[in-house]
Amino acid sequence: MGNDPGMHNSNANHARKCGNTVYKCENVDDHMEMYRKAADYINSRIDGTPGIAVVLGSGLGPLADSIEQPVEIDYRDIPGFPETTVAGHAGKLVCGILGGRRVLAMKGRFHYYEGYDISQVVFHIRVFGLMGISGLIVTNAAGGINTSFRPGDLMLITDHISFFAPSPLRGRNLDEFGPRFPDMCEAYDRSLIEYAEGIAESMGIELKKGVYAFAQGPMYETPAEIRALRALGADAVGMSTVPEVITARHCGMKVLGISCITNMAAGILDQKLDHSEVMDTARKTEKAFIRLVSEIIARWGS
Ligand code: HPA
């Protein structure tokens, strides 16, 4: 990436900000080398290749506690990984067995609003791709835009809107991962959506379905922005997930996305938005969410 001074500088800036090793990316091969080093390091610490990676959103971290034979890897030990900065996000990978399947859970993700470059926000996804992980479950907390939703609802993500976000694929394409202009018609795998719906039904868990809109944050949206997003077709809004999903699809991974609706989005109720409300609802919904995701993993591919 040395031919792209912007990319080079921003990576160096990021490294300074996060106190990480500075990787000098003189060309595409050097850039790939960064991902390979991280993948090799993780592989050297774990047994076997996980089939599924799960990115745990706000309040869902406890899912990692159900993983058997866990190997915990701090992000700060993985070459090239940024460190998380948000309180309540632990910042480690937990690899092991869940429901009889080999999984890798990501406890704490990198948000654009924390100041990372967009390429750093999705670094882990490319590393998972290189490790040969073929399925990705992304979870998050989101504000409900669809007025039939209620705080505490779980929503299967059927599609997303990311007009207002920089693309994680911006810059020179790394052909090893995928094509320059990847298709996004089925960002969220249709058969996985049907599969998750079936599992939820068999467990008596009600699931909503809808379109997730990405907002850069960290401020919550204005009521006018929420009305605009509704007019565009969004059912929920949040500050994560979409860059990861775009990158995962570029790598050819199959994606299932689930949001916990933690609050009604700005302007729907006559009250201010408060991060503690978001965390409270995430905690209250945690048990059902964890049961559902664990069962989805346990029956994955069967
Ligand atoms: N907006 C954006 N992100 C969020 C929200 C919201 O209302 N709730 C949880 N994450």
py3Dmol code that shows the C-alpha trace and the ligand (Angstrom):
import py3Dmol

protein = """\
ATOM      1  CA  MET A   1       0.000   0.000   0.000  1.00  0.00           C
ATOM      2  CA  GLY A   2       3.086   2.217  -0.132  1.00  0.00           C
ATOM      3  CA  ASN A   3       1.902   3.591  -3.472  1.00  0.00           C
ATOM      4  CA  ASP A   4      -1.099   4.986  -1.652  1.00  0.00           C
ATOM      5  CA  PRO A   5       0.310   7.612   0.700  1.00  0.00           C
ATOM      6  CA  GLY A   6      -3.071   8.237   2.339  1.00  0.00           C
ATOM      7  CA  MET A   7      -3.449   4.634   3.369  1.00  0.00           C
ATOM      8  CA  HIS A   8       0.137   4.451   4.587  1.00  0.00           C
ATOM      9  CA  ASN A   9      -0.149   7.578   6.716  1.00  0.00           C
ATOM     10  CA  SER A  10      -3.476   6.670   8.183  1.00  0.00           C
ATOM     11  CA  ASN A  11      -2.214   3.246   9.231  1.00  0.00           C
ATOM     12  CA  ALA A  12       0.790   4.848  10.876  1.00  0.00           C
ATOM     13  CA  ASN A  13      -1.484   7.359  12.627  1.00  0.00           C
ATOM     14  CA  HIS A  14      -3.678   4.575  13.826  1.00  0.00           C
ATOM     15  CA  ALA A  15      -0.705   2.690  15.157  1.00  0.00           C
ATOM     16  CA  ARG A  16       0.434   5.769  17.046  1.00  0.00           C
ATOM     17  CA  LYS A  17      -3.033   6.311  18.477  1.00  0.00           C
ATOM     18  CA  CYS A  18      -3.386   2.750  19.668  1.00  0.00           C
ATOM     19  CA  GLY A  19       0.188   2.168  20.690  1.00  0.00           C
ATOM     20  CA  ASN A  20       0.470  -0.819  18.336  1.00  0.00           C
ATOM     21  CA  THR A  21       3.396  -2.018  16.318  1.00  0.00           C
ATOM     22  CA  VAL A  22       3.752   0.086  13.195  1.00  0.00           C
ATOM     23  CA  TYR A  23       3.625  -2.096  10.096  1.00  0.00           C
ATOM     24  CA  LYS A  24       5.158  -0.423   7.097  1.00  0.00           C
ATOM     25  CA  CYS A  25       3.045  -1.449   4.132  1.00  0.00           C
ATOM     26  CA  GLU A  26       5.290  -0.791   1.175  1.00  0.00           C
ATOM     27  CA  ASN A  27       3.153  -2.867  -1.183  1.00  0.00           C
ATOM     28  CA  VAL A  28       0.197  -5.212  -1.352  1.00  0.00           C
ATOM     29  CA  ASP A  29       2.341  -8.196  -0.296  1.00  0.00           C
ATOM     30  CA  ASP A  30       3.398  -6.366   2.855  1.00  0.00           C
ATOM     31  CA  HIS A  31      -0.229  -5.589   3.588  1.00  0.00           C
ATOM     32  CA  MET A  32      -1.176  -9.251   3.194  1.00  0.00           C
ATOM     33  CA  GLU A  33       1.739 -10.098   5.444  1.00  0.00           C
ATOM     34  CA  MET A  34       0.068  -8.159   8.279  1.00  0.00           C
ATOM     35  CA  TYR A  35      -3.067 -10.275   8.030  1.00  0.00           C
ATOM     36  CA  ARG A  36      -1.042 -13.481   7.712  1.00  0.00           C
ATOM     37  CA  LYS A  37       1.021 -12.710  10.799  1.00  0.00           C
ATOM     38  CA  ALA A  38      -2.145 -12.247  12.845  1.00  0.00           C
ATOM     39  CA  ALA A  39      -3.730 -15.435  11.433  1.00  0.00           C
ATOM     40  CA  ASP A  40      -0.555 -17.459  12.041  1.00  0.00           C
ATOM     41  CA  TYR A  41      -0.357 -16.179  15.615  1.00  0.00           C
ATOM     42  CA  ILE A  42      -3.964 -17.144  16.404  1.00  0.00           C
ATOM     43  CA  ASN A  43      -3.523 -20.538  14.708  1.00  0.00           C
ATOM     44  CA  SER A  44      -0.406 -21.164  16.781  1.00  0.00           C
ATOM     45  CA  ARG A  45      -2.441 -20.690  19.984  1.00  0.00           C
ATOM     46  CA  ILE A  46      -5.485 -22.848  19.165  1.00  0.00           C
ATOM     47  CA  ASP A  47      -6.342 -26.418  18.187  1.00  0.00           C
ATOM     48  CA  GLY A  48      -8.051 -26.902  14.825  1.00  0.00           C
ATOM     49  CA  THR A  49      -9.805 -24.349  12.659  1.00  0.00           C
ATOM     50  CA  PRO A  50     -13.043 -22.847  14.009  1.00  0.00           C
ATOM     51  CA  GLY A  51     -15.906 -23.153  11.524  1.00  0.00           C
ATOM     52  CA  ILE A  52     -17.707 -20.088  12.834  1.00  0.00           C
ATOM     53  CA  ALA A  53     -16.676 -16.721  14.220  1.00  0.00           C
ATOM     54  CA  VAL A  54     -19.093 -14.768  16.411  1.00  0.00           C
ATOM     55  CA  VAL A  55     -18.703 -11.045  16.991  1.00  0.00           C
ATOM     56  CA  LEU A  56     -20.306 -10.291  20.339  1.00  0.00           C
ATOM     57  CA  GLY A  57     -22.031  -6.910  20.568  1.00  0.00           C
ATOM     58  CA  SER A  58     -22.754  -4.776  23.643  1.00  0.00           C
ATOM     59  CA  GLY A  59     -23.853  -6.864  26.601  1.00  0.00           C
ATOM     60  CA  LEU A  60     -23.411 -10.163  24.746  1.00  0.00           C
ATOM     61  CA  GLY A  61     -19.893 -10.763  25.997  1.00  0.00           C
ATOM     62  CA  PRO A  62     -21.097 -13.375  28.558  1.00  0.00           C
ATOM     63  CA  LEU A  63     -21.775 -15.785  25.657  1.00  0.00           C
ATOM     64  CA  ALA A  64     -18.026 -16.326  25.625  1.00  0.00           C
ATOM     65  CA  ASP A  65     -18.269 -17.709  29.181  1.00  0.00           C
ATOM     66  CA  SER A  66     -20.233 -20.716  27.879  1.00  0.00           C
ATOM     67  CA  ILE A  67     -17.369 -21.736  25.597  1.00  0.00           C
ATOM     68  CA  GLU A  68     -15.757 -24.986  26.726  1.00  0.00           C
ATOM     69  CA  GLN A  69     -12.011 -25.628  26.676  1.00  0.00           C
ATOM     70  CA  PRO A  70     -11.503 -21.903  26.111  1.00  0.00           C
ATOM     71  CA  VAL A  71      -8.260 -20.425  24.856  1.00  0.00           C
ATOM     72  CA  GLU A  72      -8.299 -16.676  25.479  1.00  0.00           C
ATOM     73  CA  ILE A  73      -6.133 -14.426  23.349  1.00  0.00           C
ATOM     74  CA  ASP A  74      -5.812 -10.737  24.247  1.00  0.00           C
ATOM     75  CA  TYR A  75      -6.016  -8.454  21.239  1.00  0.00           C
ATOM     76  CA  ARG A  76      -2.866  -6.732  22.411  1.00  0.00           C
ATOM     77  CA  ASP A  77      -0.935  -9.971  21.862  1.00  0.00           C
ATOM     78  CA  ILE A  78      -2.061 -10.414  18.246  1.00  0.00           C
ATOM     79  CA  PRO A  79       0.201  -8.699  15.704  1.00  0.00           C
ATOM     80  CA  GLY A  80      -1.618  -5.822  14.024  1.00  0.00           C
ATOM     81  CA  PHE A  81      -4.793  -5.993  16.156  1.00  0.00           C
ATOM     82  CA  PRO A  82      -5.995  -2.674  17.542  1.00  0.00           C
ATOM     83  CA  GLU A  83      -7.004  -2.452  21.197  1.00  0.00           C
ATOM     84  CA  THR A  84     -10.600  -1.663  22.139  1.00  0.00           C
ATOM     85  CA  THR A  85     -11.206   1.572  23.995  1.00  0.00           C
ATOM     86  CA  VAL A  86     -14.868   1.318  25.064  1.00  0.00           C
ATOM     87  CA  ALA A  87     -15.725   0.490  28.675  1.00  0.00           C
ATOM     88  CA  GLY A  88     -17.559  -2.844  28.830  1.00  0.00           C
ATOM     89  CA  HIS A  89     -15.702  -4.311  25.832  1.00  0.00           C
ATOM     90  CA  ALA A  90     -13.067  -6.729  27.043  1.00  0.00           C
ATOM     91  CA  GLY A  91     -10.872  -7.010  23.990  1.00  0.00           C
ATOM     92  CA  LYS A  92     -10.092 -10.685  23.587  1.00  0.00           C
ATOM     93  CA  LEU A  93     -10.737 -13.670  21.366  1.00  0.00           C
ATOM     94  CA  VAL A  94     -12.155 -16.739  23.043  1.00  0.00           C
ATOM     95  CA  CYS A  95     -11.683 -19.935  21.026  1.00  0.00           C
ATOM     96  CA  GLY A  96     -13.102 -23.293  22.005  1.00  0.00           C
ATOM     97  CA  ILE A  97     -16.175 -25.497  21.782  1.00  0.00           C
ATOM     98  CA  LEU A  98     -19.769 -24.292  21.920  1.00  0.00           C
ATOM     99  CA  GLY A  99     -22.656 -26.703  21.352  1.00  0.00           C
ATOM    100  CA  GLY A 100     -20.132 -29.248  20.080  1.00  0.00           C
ATOM    101  CA  ARG A 101     -18.753 -26.865  17.407  1.00  0.00           C
ATOM    102  CA  ARG A 102     -15.366 -25.249  17.250  1.00  0.00           C
ATOM    103  CA  VAL A 103     -15.937 -21.485  17.445  1.00  0.00           C
ATOM    104  CA  LEU A 104     -14.019 -18.285  17.785  1.00  0.00           C
ATOM    105  CA  ALA A 105     -15.803 -15.530  19.712  1.00  0.00           C
ATOM    106  CA  MET A 106     -14.729 -11.929  19.475  1.00  0.00           C
ATOM    107  CA  LYS A 107     -15.344 -10.197  22.800  1.00  0.00           C
ATOM    108  CA  GLY A 108     -15.177  -6.503  22.005  1.00  0.00           C
ATOM    109  CA  ARG A 109     -15.032  -5.057  18.497  1.00  0.00           C
ATOM    110  CA  PHE A 110     -13.462  -2.003  16.892  1.00  0.00           C
ATOM    111  CA  HIS A 111     -15.882   0.844  16.246  1.00  0.00           C
ATOM    112  CA  TYR A 112     -15.311   3.576  13.701  1.00  0.00           C
ATOM    113  CA  TYR A 113     -16.346   6.173  16.300  1.00  0.00           C
ATOM    114  CA  GLU A 114     -13.380   5.195  18.457  1.00  0.00           C
ATOM    115  CA  GLY A 115     -11.121   6.837  15.881  1.00  0.00           C
ATOM    116  CA  TYR A 116      -9.798   3.811  14.039  1.00  0.00           C
ATOM    117  CA  ASP A 117      -9.282   3.842  10.305  1.00  0.00           C
ATOM    118  CA  ILE A 118     -12.019   1.893   8.591  1.00  0.00           C
ATOM    119  CA  SER A 119      -9.405  -0.721   7.547  1.00  0.00           C
ATOM    120  CA  GLN A 120      -8.610  -1.279  11.237  1.00  0.00           C
ATOM    121  CA  VAL A 121     -12.314  -1.633  12.100  1.00  0.00           C
ATOM    122  CA  VAL A 122     -12.433  -4.756   9.923  1.00  0.00           C
ATOM    123  CA  PHE A 123      -8.900  -6.082  10.396  1.00  0.00           C
ATOM    124  CA  HIS A 124     -10.106  -9.121  12.343  1.00  0.00           C
ATOM    125  CA  ILE A 125     -12.540 -10.177   9.628  1.00  0.00           C
ATOM    126  CA  ARG A 126      -9.776 -10.547   7.054  1.00  0.00           C
ATOM    127  CA  VAL A 127      -7.726 -12.461   9.584  1.00  0.00           C
ATOM    128  CA  PHE A 128     -10.680 -14.836  10.151  1.00  0.00           C
ATOM    129  CA  GLY A 129     -11.016 -15.215   6.366  1.00  0.00           C
ATOM    130  CA  LEU A 130      -7.355 -16.169   6.064  1.00  0.00           C
ATOM    131  CA  MET A 131      -7.787 -18.689   8.888  1.00  0.00           C
ATOM    132  CA  GLY A 132     -10.393 -20.427   6.725  1.00  0.00           C
ATOM    133  CA  ILE A 133     -13.417 -19.488   8.853  1.00  0.00           C
ATOM    134  CA  SER A 134     -16.423 -19.672   6.543  1.00  0.00           C
ATOM    135  CA  GLY A 135     -19.337 -18.544   8.742  1.00  0.00           C
ATOM    136  CA  LEU A 136     -19.731 -15.275  10.613  1.00  0.00           C
ATOM    137  CA  ILE A 137     -22.392 -14.365  13.161  1.00  0.00           C
ATOM    138  CA  VAL A 138     -22.475 -10.647  13.933  1.00  0.00           C
ATOM    139  CA  THR A 139     -24.476  -9.311  16.849  1.00  0.00           C
ATOM    140  CA  ASN A 140     -25.107  -5.784  18.028  1.00  0.00           C
ATOM    141  CA  ALA A 141     -27.260  -3.403  20.021  1.00  0.00           C
ATOM    142  CA  ALA A 142     -29.467  -1.208  17.855  1.00  0.00           C
ATOM    143  CA  GLY A 143     -32.099   1.482  18.131  1.00  0.00           C
ATOM    144  CA  GLY A 144     -35.540   0.507  16.820  1.00  0.00           C
ATOM    145  CA  ILE A 145     -36.793   2.663  13.937  1.00  0.00           C
ATOM    146  CA  ASN A 146     -39.716   0.416  13.020  1.00  0.00           C
ATOM    147  CA  THR A 147     -42.457   1.527  15.424  1.00  0.00           C
ATOM    148  CA  SER A 148     -43.793  -2.018  15.782  1.00  0.00           C
ATOM    149  CA  PHE A 149     -40.518  -2.933  17.538  1.00  0.00           C
ATOM    150  CA  ARG A 150     -40.059  -2.802  21.310  1.00  0.00           C
ATOM    151  CA  PRO A 151     -36.900  -2.601  23.435  1.00  0.00           C
ATOM    152  CA  GLY A 152     -35.800  -6.168  24.133  1.00  0.00           C
ATOM    153  CA  ASP A 153     -36.823  -7.459  20.679  1.00  0.00           C
ATOM    154  CA  LEU A 154     -34.326  -9.500  18.704  1.00  0.00           C
ATOM    155  CA  MET A 155     -34.101  -8.702  14.984  1.00  0.00           C
ATOM    156  CA  LEU A 156     -32.602 -10.830  12.239  1.00  0.00           C
ATOM    157  CA  ILE A 157     -30.827  -8.477   9.857  1.00  0.00           C
ATOM    158  CA  THR A 158     -32.062  -9.028   6.320  1.00  0.00           C
ATOM    159  CA  ASP A 159     -30.074  -6.216   4.674  1.00  0.00           C
ATOM    160  CA  HIS A 160     -28.272  -3.003   5.496  1.00  0.00           C
ATOM    161  CA  ILE A 161     -27.863   0.630   4.474  1.00  0.00           C
ATOM    162  CA  SER A 162     -24.354   2.031   4.628  1.00  0.00           C
ATOM    163  CA  PHE A 163     -24.496   5.189   2.486  1.00  0.00           C
ATOM    164  CA  PHE A 164     -23.155   7.228   5.373  1.00  0.00           C
ATOM    165  CA  ALA A 165     -20.084   5.151   6.063  1.00  0.00           C
ATOM    166  CA  PRO A 166     -16.677   4.970   4.396  1.00  0.00           C
ATOM    167  CA  SER A 167     -16.216   1.620   2.656  1.00  0.00           C
ATOM    168  CA  PRO A 168     -13.821  -0.803   4.350  1.00  0.00           C
ATOM    169  CA  LEU A 169     -12.860  -1.931   0.838  1.00  0.00           C
ATOM    170  CA  ARG A 170     -11.649   1.531  -0.143  1.00  0.00           C
ATOM    171  CA  GLY A 171      -8.108   1.649  -1.501  1.00  0.00           C
ATOM    172  CA  ARG A 172      -6.272  -0.874  -3.611  1.00  0.00           C
ATOM    173  CA  ASN A 173      -8.157  -4.155  -3.832  1.00  0.00           C
ATOM    174  CA  LEU A 174      -6.534  -7.166  -2.221  1.00  0.00           C
ATOM    175  CA  ASP A 175      -7.431  -9.737  -4.886  1.00  0.00           C
ATOM    176  CA  GLU A 176      -6.494 -12.579  -2.565  1.00  0.00           C
ATOM    177  CA  PHE A 177      -9.619 -11.781  -0.530  1.00  0.00           C
ATOM    178  CA  GLY A 178     -12.120 -10.977  -3.266  1.00  0.00           C
ATOM    179  CA  PRO A 179     -13.036  -8.927  -6.327  1.00  0.00           C
ATOM    180  CA  ARG A 180     -12.755  -5.154  -6.754  1.00  0.00           C
ATOM    181  CA  PHE A 181     -16.518  -4.701  -7.078  1.00  0.00           C
ATOM    182  CA  PRO A 182     -18.143  -7.350  -4.891  1.00  0.00           C
ATOM    183  CA  ASP A 183     -21.837  -8.112  -5.125  1.00  0.00           C
ATOM    184  CA  MET A 184     -23.882  -7.247  -2.012  1.00  0.00           C
ATOM    185  CA  CYS A 185     -27.292  -8.622  -3.103  1.00  0.00           C
ATOM    186  CA  GLU A 186     -27.252 -11.196  -0.340  1.00  0.00           C
ATOM    187  CA  ALA A 187     -25.048  -9.653   2.331  1.00  0.00           C
ATOM    188  CA  TYR A 188     -27.010 -11.650   4.935  1.00  0.00           C
ATOM    189  CA  ASP A 189     -27.346 -15.231   3.813  1.00  0.00           C
ATOM    190  CA  ARG A 190     -30.960 -16.119   3.020  1.00  0.00           C
ATOM    191  CA  SER A 191     -30.661 -19.743   4.002  1.00  0.00           C
ATOM    192  CA  LEU A 192     -29.069 -18.759   7.325  1.00  0.00           C
ATOM    193  CA  ILE A 193     -31.954 -16.340   7.963  1.00  0.00           C
ATOM    194  CA  GLU A 194     -34.484 -19.126   7.362  1.00  0.00           C
ATOM    195  CA  TYR A 195     -32.434 -21.502   9.479  1.00  0.00           C
ATOM    196  CA  ALA A 196     -32.269 -19.005  12.385  1.00  0.00           C
ATOM    197  CA  GLU A 197     -36.004 -18.342  12.120  1.00  0.00           C
ATOM    198  CA  GLY A 198     -36.697 -22.067  12.387  1.00  0.00           C
ATOM    199  CA  ILE A 199     -34.492 -22.432  15.445  1.00  0.00           C
ATOM    200  CA  ALA A 200     -36.047 -19.409  17.182  1.00  0.00           C
ATOM    201  CA  GLU A 201     -39.533 -20.771  16.488  1.00  0.00           C
ATOM    202  CA  SER A 202     -38.640 -24.168  17.932  1.00  0.00           C
ATOM    203  CA  MET A 203     -37.347 -22.410  21.055  1.00  0.00           C
ATOM    204  CA  GLY A 204     -40.395 -20.150  21.429  1.00  0.00           C
ATOM    205  CA  ILE A 205     -38.281 -17.022  20.878  1.00  0.00           C
ATOM    206  CA  GLU A 206     -39.974 -14.337  18.792  1.00  0.00           C
ATOM    207  CA  LEU A 207     -37.764 -12.760  16.145  1.00  0.00           C
ATOM    208  CA  LYS A 208     -38.320  -9.593  14.139  1.00  0.00           C
ATOM    209  CA  LYS A 209     -36.689  -9.112  10.763  1.00  0.00           C
ATOM    210  CA  GLY A 210     -35.453  -5.903   9.236  1.00  0.00           C
ATOM    211  CA  VAL A 211     -32.936  -3.603   7.623  1.00  0.00           C
ATOM    212  CA  TYR A 212     -30.073  -2.245   9.743  1.00  0.00           C
ATOM    213  CA  ALA A 213     -28.723   1.234   8.986  1.00  0.00           C
ATOM    214  CA  PHE A 214     -25.168   2.131   9.922  1.00  0.00           C
ATOM    215  CA  ALA A 215     -24.567   5.428  11.731  1.00  0.00           C
ATOM    216  CA  GLN A 216     -21.023   6.612  12.407  1.00  0.00           C
ATOM    217  CA  GLY A 217     -21.717   7.785  15.963  1.00  0.00           C
ATOM    218  CA  PRO A 218     -20.699   8.276  18.666  1.00  0.00           C
ATOM    219  CA  MET A 219     -23.606  10.693  19.048  1.00  0.00           C
ATOM    220  CA  TYR A 220     -27.050   9.166  18.751  1.00  0.00           C
ATOM    221  CA  GLU A 221     -29.075  10.301  15.758  1.00  0.00           C
ATOM    222  CA  THR A 222     -31.393  13.298  15.637  1.00  0.00           C
ATOM    223  CA  PRO A 223     -35.151  12.701  15.260  1.00  0.00           C
ATOM    224  CA  ALA A 224     -34.901  14.114  11.703  1.00  0.00           C
ATOM    225  CA  GLU A 225     -32.167  11.604  10.864  1.00  0.00           C
ATOM    226  CA  ILE A 226     -34.334   8.782  12.170  1.00  0.00           C
ATOM    227  CA  ARG A 227     -37.296   9.953  10.064  1.00  0.00           C
ATOM    228  CA  ALA A 228     -34.947  10.085   7.049  1.00  0.00           C
ATOM    229  CA  LEU A 229     -33.629   6.577   7.742  1.00  0.00           C
ATOM    230  CA  ARG A 230     -37.192   5.274   8.079  1.00  0.00           C
ATOM    231  CA  ALA A 231     -38.083   6.846   4.724  1.00  0.00           C
ATOM    232  CA  LEU A 232     -35.054   5.040   3.248  1.00  0.00           C
ATOM    233  CA  GLY A 233     -36.358   1.704   4.523  1.00  0.00           C
ATOM    234  CA  ALA A 234     -34.383   1.157   7.727  1.00  0.00           C
ATOM    235  CA  ASP A 235     -35.912  -0.742  10.656  1.00  0.00           C
ATOM    236  CA  ALA A 236     -33.022  -0.312  13.094  1.00  0.00           C
ATOM    237  CA  VAL A 237     -29.897   1.786  13.481  1.00  0.00           C
ATOM    238  CA  GLY A 238     -26.529   1.133  15.059  1.00  0.00           C
ATOM    239  CA  MET A 239     -22.862   2.048  15.038  1.00  0.00           C
ATOM    240  CA  SER A 240     -21.218  -1.254  14.093  1.00  0.00           C
ATOM    241  CA  THR A 241     -21.559  -4.435  12.046  1.00  0.00           C
ATOM    242  CA  VAL A 242     -21.917  -3.084   8.493  1.00  0.00           C
ATOM    243  CA  PRO A 243     -18.186  -2.582   7.743  1.00  0.00           C
ATOM    244  CA  GLU A 244     -17.529  -6.090   9.114  1.00  0.00           C
ATOM    245  CA  VAL A 245     -20.264  -7.625   6.986  1.00  0.00           C
ATOM    246  CA  ILE A 246     -19.046  -5.918   3.800  1.00  0.00           C
ATOM    247  CA  THR A 247     -15.539  -7.232   4.465  1.00  0.00           C
ATOM    248  CA  ALA A 248     -16.767 -10.724   5.300  1.00  0.00           C
ATOM    249  CA  ARG A 249     -18.765 -10.880   2.077  1.00  0.00           C
ATOM    250  CA  HIS A 250     -15.732  -9.670   0.143  1.00  0.00           C
ATOM    251  CA  CYS A 251     -13.841 -12.650   1.631  1.00  0.00           C
ATOM    252  CA  GLY A 252     -16.691 -15.004   0.676  1.00  0.00           C
ATOM    253  CA  MET A 253     -17.874 -15.699   4.239  1.00  0.00           C
ATOM    254  CA  LYS A 254     -21.552 -16.439   4.903  1.00  0.00           C
ATOM    255  CA  VAL A 255     -23.063 -13.986   7.350  1.00  0.00           C
ATOM    256  CA  LEU A 256     -25.895 -14.084   9.861  1.00  0.00           C
ATOM    257  CA  GLY A 257     -26.655 -10.813  11.675  1.00  0.00           C
ATOM    258  CA  ILE A 258     -28.791 -10.347  14.806  1.00  0.00           C
ATOM    259  CA  SER A 259     -29.596  -7.066  16.562  1.00  0.00           C
ATOM    260  CA  CYS A 260     -30.880  -6.602  20.072  1.00  0.00           C
ATOM    261  CA  ILE A 261     -33.248  -3.638  19.948  1.00  0.00           C
ATOM    262  CA  THR A 262     -32.120  -1.872  23.092  1.00  0.00           C
ATOM    263  CA  ASN A 263     -34.125   1.354  22.746  1.00  0.00           C
ATOM    264  CA  MET A 264     -36.490   3.106  20.417  1.00  0.00           C
ATOM    265  CA  ALA A 265     -34.501   5.407  18.108  1.00  0.00           C
ATOM    266  CA  ALA A 266     -34.400   9.181  18.630  1.00  0.00           C
ATOM    267  CA  GLY A 267     -37.698  11.058  18.453  1.00  0.00           C
ATOM    268  CA  ILE A 268     -39.973   7.993  18.564  1.00  0.00           C
ATOM    269  CA  LEU A 269     -40.635   8.339  22.274  1.00  0.00           C
ATOM    270  CA  ASP A 270     -40.727  11.660  24.082  1.00  0.00           C
ATOM    271  CA  GLN A 271     -37.490  10.983  25.922  1.00  0.00           C
ATOM    272  CA  LYS A 272     -33.750  11.425  25.547  1.00  0.00           C
ATOM    273  CA  LEU A 273     -31.475   8.558  24.577  1.00  0.00           C
ATOM    274  CA  ASP A 274     -29.125   7.334  27.238  1.00  0.00           C
ATOM    275  CA  HIS A 275     -26.288   4.823  26.919  1.00  0.00           C
ATOM    276  CA  SER A 276     -27.185   3.286  30.296  1.00  0.00           C
ATOM    277  CA  GLU A 277     -30.674   2.445  28.942  1.00  0.00           C
ATOM    278  CA  VAL A 278     -29.023   0.700  25.996  1.00  0.00           C
ATOM    279  CA  MET A 279     -26.793  -1.341  28.311  1.00  0.00           C
ATOM    280  CA  ASP A 280     -29.692  -2.111  30.708  1.00  0.00           C
ATOM    281  CA  THR A 281     -31.847  -3.552  27.925  1.00  0.00           C
ATOM    282  CA  ALA A 282     -28.878  -5.470  26.482  1.00  0.00           C
ATOM    283  CA  ARG A 283     -28.340  -7.041  29.904  1.00  0.00           C
ATOM    284  CA  LYS A 284     -32.046  -7.894  30.320  1.00  0.00           C
ATOM    285  CA  THR A 285     -32.168  -9.537  26.885  1.00  0.00           C
ATOM    286  CA  GLU A 286     -28.848 -11.278  27.330  1.00  0.00           C
ATOM    287  CA  LYS A 287     -30.212 -14.680  28.412  1.00  0.00           C
ATOM    288  CA  ALA A 288     -32.560 -15.147  25.445  1.00  0.00           C
ATOM    289  CA  PHE A 289     -29.970 -13.794  23.034  1.00  0.00           C
ATOM    290  CA  ILE A 290     -27.276 -16.147  24.335  1.00  0.00           C
ATOM    291  CA  ARG A 291     -29.635 -19.145  24.270  1.00  0.00           C
ATOM    292  CA  LEU A 292     -30.573 -18.386  20.673  1.00  0.00           C
ATOM    293  CA  VAL A 293     -27.034 -17.820  19.383  1.00  0.00           C
ATOM    294  CA  SER A 294     -25.746 -20.920  21.210  1.00  0.00           C
ATOM    295  CA  GLU A 295     -28.467 -23.055  19.629  1.00  0.00           C
ATOM    296  CA  ILE A 296     -27.799 -21.561  16.188  1.00  0.00           C
ATOM    297  CA  ILE A 297     -24.157 -22.548  16.566  1.00  0.00           C
ATOM    298  CA  ALA A 298     -24.962 -26.004  17.974  1.00  0.00           C
ATOM    299  CA  ARG A 299     -27.195 -26.890  15.005  1.00  0.00           C
ATOM    300  CA  TRP A 300     -25.040 -25.103  12.395  1.00  0.00           C
ATOM    301  CA  GLY A 301     -24.548 -27.222   9.279  1.00  0.00           C
ATOM    302  CA  SER A 302     -26.568 -30.149  10.657  1.00  0.00           C
TER     303      SER A 302
END
"""
ligand_1 = """\
10
HPA
N -28.618 4.572 17.595
C -27.403 4.145 17.215
N -26.783 3.118 17.773
C -27.422 2.464 18.758
C -28.689 2.848 19.208
C -29.323 3.963 18.596
O -30.459 4.364 18.932
N -29.048 1.984 20.205
C -28.008 1.113 20.348
N -27.025 1.396 19.469
"""
view = py3Dmol.view(width=600, height=400)
view.addModel(protein, "pdb")
view.setStyle({"model": 0}, {"cartoon": {"style": "trace"}})
view.addModel(ligand_1, "xyz")
view.setStyle({"model": 1}, {"stick": {}})
view.zoomTo()
view.show()
